[in-house]
Amino acid sequence: MKNRHAVTGAFGYSGCQIAKRLLERDCEVVTLTSKPPQPELFGHPITTSPLAFDSPDQLARSLEGVQVLYNTYWVRFNHKNFTHNEGVRNSGLLFEAAKRAGVRRIVHVSIANPSENSPFEYYRGKAVIENMLRESGVPHSILRPTVLFGHGDILMNNIAWTLRRFPVVGYFGKGDYRIRPIHLDDFADLAVEHGAHEGNEIIDAVGPEDYPYKELLKTVAQAVGTKNLLMPVPVLLGWSVAQLIGKIQNDIFLTRQEIGALMANLLTSSAPATGGISLRDYLRENSETIGRTYANELHRR
């Protein structure tokens, strides 16, 4: 009998790559999702069940027979259709359902530097969810990525998109706060690896390079062949421009909390690298395509 694994959001960004690796290992994959089935992502259908947070019994039934649950579910920002508080509540319901169903292990995607005392709701919520998982008693690995990059990502693509379209691009303060991204392939490999581990673990998921943000902008600009004027801008001005871009694109381009977390150095870690793929190499290899079109978060949802 094939090992049965569940992935929340297998039709999404990181969940898709985790599911593909499980299928390559001849595992049976179930996805819990709010999206319609997209079998073309995998070459054949996978079992699809709804993220039935309003029906805990149904949620538990969809996880019956599952050995490992890979949880990528979260809410990036508050919106009229979803909120951080709902993300926290729903994650707790998911862990309870997994325990009821007898799931052997949970690999949970968190964020680097979560804290219940954080001034940022995103990071507080992530810390609360981690505590819920610990209290569930289900053996687990908590993976804490900083920023993911790779085919289909939002952040790096939209940085490149901005650099391609605006001759002057701003950064906040001195631009010396750091960002240590990890490639999606490295992250998916790490997640599947931890599905086979025992006990409880917390791992910062980080790549081999740690950039001051201003240098990151220069690196992306060099890769896409633009010669932008990079200059410091007040937070309020930068956020206002981000809001304007968001309105034009019918999206949330950047939030005040994301600006604050970036400037507070929460997108980096001093932990040993868990991935080896270089952002610089990725940008060079994808210089013709990255940032050609805008990546819209709300459209994906």
DAQUI-V926762 format. One record per residue. N is the residue number from 0. RES is the residue in one small letter. PSI is psi in whole degrees, -180 to 180 (999 if undefined). OMEGA is omega in degrees with one decimal (NA if undefined). D_LAST is the distance of its C-alpha to the last C-alpha in whole Angstrom. Layout:
<<N/RES/PSI/OMEGA/D_LAST> <N/RES/PSI/OMEGA/D_LAST>>
This chain:
<<0/m/137/179.3/34> <1/k/146/170.0/31> <2/n/138/-177.5/29> <3/r/122/-179.0/26> <4/h/151/177.6/23> <5/a/141/178.0/20> <6/v/121/172.0/17> <7/t/132/176.0/14> <8/g/44/-179.8/11> <9/a/-12/175.1/13> <10/f/7/179.1/11> <11/g/-162/-168.3/9> <12/y/-69/-178.7/11> <13/s/-35/-179.1/14> <14/g/-35/180.0/14> <15/c/-45/-177.9/14> <16/q/-35/175.2/17> <17/i/-46/179.7/19> <18/a/-42/179.8/19> <19/k/-41/179.7/20> <20/r/-37/177.1/23> <21/l/-41/178.1/24> <22/l/-37/177.0/24> <23/e/-25/178.0/27> <24/r/13/176.9/28> <25/d/34/174.5/29> <26/c/153/169.7/27> <27/e/129/-175.4/25> <28/v/129/171.5/22> <29/v/137/172.8/20> <30/t/138/171.0/16> <31/l/121/-169.1/14> <32/t/159/172.3/11> <33/s/3/-178.0/9> <34/k/157/174.2/8> <35/p/155/-179.9/11> <36/p/141/177.3/14> <37/q/71/-174.1/14> <38/p/-21/-178.8/18> <39/e/-19/177.7/18> <40/l/-24/-173.4/17> <41/f/-9/-179.4/19> <42/g/-13/176.6/22> <43/h/161/-176.2/23> <44/p/150/166.6/21> <45/i/157/-178.2/20> <46/t/129/-176.0/20> <47/t/128/175.8/17> <48/s/151/-179.1/17> <49/p/152/169.3/14> <50/l/80/-170.0/14> <51/a/68/-177.9/16> <52/f/-21/178.6/17> <53/d/-1/179.6/19> <54/s/84/-178.2/21> <55/p/-34/179.2/23> <56/d/-44/178.4/25> <57/q/-39/178.9/22> <58/l/-43/178.8/20> <59/a/-40/179.9/24> <60/r/-36/-179.0/25> <61/s/-16/-179.7/22> <62/l/5/179.9/23> <63/e/134/179.5/27> <64/g/0/-178.7/28> <65/v/130/176.4/26> <66/q/-45/-175.5/28> <67/v/134/173.3/25> <68/l/125/175.0/21> <69/y/112/-173.6/19> <70/n/110/175.2/17> <71/t/2/-175.1/14> <72/y/133/172.6/12> <73/w/171/179.2/12> <74/v/119/-175.7/10> <75/r/-38/-177.5/11> <76/f/161/176.4/12> <77/n/139/-177.2/13> <78/h/164/-179.4/11> <79/k/-24/-178.2/13> <80/n/-9/-179.8/10> <81/f/151/-178.0/10> <82/t/163/175.1/13> <83/h/-42/-179.1/15> <84/n/-39/175.9/18> <85/e/-38/177.6/15> <86/g/-41/178.3/14> <87/v/-50/-179.3/18> <88/r/-47/-176.1/19> <89/n/-35/177.5/17> <90/s/-40/176.3/18> <91/g/-41/177.3/21> <92/l/-38/179.2/21> <93/l/-43/179.5/19> <94/f/-40/177.4/22> <95/e/-42/179.1/25> <96/a/-40/178.9/24> <97/a/-42/178.4/24> <98/k/-45/178.7/28> <99/r/-37/-176.7/28> <100/a/-7/179.1/28> <101/g/24/176.8/30> <102/v/132/-174.3/27> <103/r/-34/-173.8/29> <104/r/149/175.0/27> <105/i/128/170.4/24> <106/v/112/-170.9/22> <107/h/131/177.4/20> <108/v/115/179.1/18> <109/s/-137/179.9/19> <110/i/151/176.2/20> <111/a/140/173.4/23> <112/n/44/174.7/26> <113/p/153/177.3/24> <114/s/135/176.5/27> <115/e/-13/177.8/27> <116/n/8/-177.9/29> <117/s/145/172.8/27> <118/p/-5/-175.8/26> <119/f/122/-175.5/23> <120/e/-38/179.5/21> <121/y/-48/-175.4/18> <122/y/-33/174.0/21> <123/r/-46/-179.5/23> <124/g/-42/179.0/20> <125/k/-38/178.4/20> <126/a/-41/178.4/24> <127/v/-42/-179.6/24> <128/i/-41/177.1/21> <129/e/-42/178.5/24> <130/n/-39/176.1/27> <131/m/-43/-179.3/25> <132/l/-44/178.2/25> <133/r/-42/-177.8/29> <134/e/-19/179.6/30> <135/s/-26/-178.3/29> <136/g/-5/178.4/31> <137/v/128/176.7/29> <138/p/143/-170.6/30> <139/h/160/163.9/27> <140/s/132/174.8/26> <141/i/116/179.5/24> <142/l/129/-175.9/23> <143/r/85/176.4/22> <144/p/155/172.8/21> <145/t/-73/177.1/21> <146/v/135/175.9/19> <147/l/142/171.0/18> <148/f/161/-177.9/19> <149/g/-178/-176.7/19> <150/h/125/178.0/17> <151/g/5/-177.9/14> <152/d/165/-179.3/14> <153/i/-56/-167.5/13> <154/l/-57/-175.8/16> <155/m/-38/178.5/19> <156/n/-44/-175.7/17> <157/n/-25/169.0/17> <158/i/-47/178.7/20> <159/a/-40/178.3/22> <160/w/-44/179.3/20> <161/t/-45/-178.6/22> <162/l/-33/179.1/25> <163/r/-26/-170.3/25> <164/r/-19/-176.2/25> <165/f/122/180.0/27> <166/p/-27/177.6/31> <167/v/125/-178.8/31> <168/v/133/-176.5/28> <169/g/158/169.3/28> <170/y/160/-173.6/28> <171/f/138/178.4/29> <172/g/-136/-179.3/32> <173/k/-12/-178.0/34> <174/g/19/-177.0/31> <175/d/-4/174.5/33> <176/y/152/-164.9/30> <177/r/160/177.7/29> <178/i/129/-175.0/26> <179/r/84/-172.4/26> <180/p/158/175.7/23> <181/i/139/-179.5/23> <182/h/145/-178.7/22> <183/l/-40/-179.9/19> <184/d/-44/177.6/22> <185/d/-40/-178.7/24> <186/f/-44/179.6/22> <187/a/-40/176.7/21> <188/d/-42/179.9/24> <189/l/-43/-179.2/25> <190/a/-48/-178.5/23> <191/v/-38/175.9/24> <192/e/-43/-177.4/28> <193/h/-17/173.8/27> <194/g/-22/-179.6/27> <195/a/-1/-178.5/30> <196/h/169/175.4/32> <197/e/161/176.2/33> <198/g/-167/-176.4/34> <199/n/133/-177.7/31> <200/e/150/171.6/30> <201/i/123/-174.6/28> <202/i/127/167.8/28> <203/d/123/-178.3/26> <204/a/103/-173.3/24> <205/v/153/178.9/26> <206/g/-174/-174.8/27> <207/p/-10/-173.6/30> <208/e/140/-179.2/30> <209/d/110/-172.8/30> <210/y/134/158.4/30> <211/p/142/-171.5/31> <212/y/-39/178.9/28> <213/k/-39/178.4/30> <214/e/-33/175.9/31> <215/l/-45/177.5/28> <216/l/-44/178.7/27> <217/k/-40/-179.2/31> <218/t/-44/178.8/30> <219/v/-42/179.8/27> <220/a/-42/178.6/29> <221/q/-41/-178.1/31> <222/a/-40/-176.7/29> <223/v/-2/173.1/28> <224/g/29/178.4/31> <225/t/155/178.1/31> <226/k/77/-175.6/33> <227/n/152/166.5/32> <228/l/114/179.1/34> <229/l/126/-174.8/32> <230/m/150/177.9/33> <231/p/142/177.6/32> <232/v/150/174.3/31> <233/p/148/-178.1/31> <234/v/-45/-176.8/28> <235/l/-40/179.1/28> <236/l/-46/-179.9/28> <237/g/-41/179.2/25> <238/w/-37/178.2/23> <239/s/-42/177.0/24> <240/v/-42/178.5/23> <241/a/-40/177.5/20> <242/q/-41/179.4/19> <243/l/-45/177.1/21> <244/i/-43/179.0/18> <245/g/-42/178.9/15> <246/k/-42/179.4/17> <247/i/-39/-177.3/18> <248/q/-1/-175.7/14> <249/n/53/-174.2/13> <250/d/176/168.0/11> <251/i/104/-175.0/12> <252/f/-44/-177.5/14> <253/l/142/-179.5/16> <254/t/162/177.0/17> <255/r/-38/179.8/21> <256/q/-37/178.5/20> <257/e/-38/175.2/19> <258/i/-46/-179.8/22> <259/g/-43/-179.8/24> <260/a/-40/177.5/23> <261/l/-49/-177.5/24> <262/m/-20/177.3/27> <263/a/8/177.8/28> <264/n/36/178.9/28> <265/l/-4/-179.6/25> <266/l/27/177.1/24> <267/t/173/-179.1/27> <268/s/149/176.4/29> <269/s/7/-177.9/33> <270/a/158/175.5/32> <271/p/148/-179.8/33> <272/a/137/173.9/31> <273/t/-4/177.2/29> <274/g/155/-175.8/28> <275/g/-5/-175.9/30> <276/i/127/-176.5/28> <277/s/134/174.4/29> <278/l/-40/-179.6/26> <279/r/-43/178.6/29> <280/d/-42/179.4/29> <281/y/-44/-180.0/26> <282/l/-41/179.3/26> <283/r/-42/-177.7/29> <284/e/-23/-176.9/28> <285/n/23/-173.5/25> <286/s/-27/-177.4/27> <287/e/-21/-172.9/26> <288/t/-31/-174.4/23> <289/i/131/177.5/21> <290/g/6/178.2/20> <291/r/-35/176.6/21> <292/t/155/-179.8/17> <293/y/138/177.2/15> <294/a/114/-172.5/12> <295/n/113/-179.3/9> <296/e/-46/-175.7/7> <297/l/-36/177.7/5> <298/h/-36/179.3/5> <299/r/-34/179.4/4> <300/r/999/NA/0>>
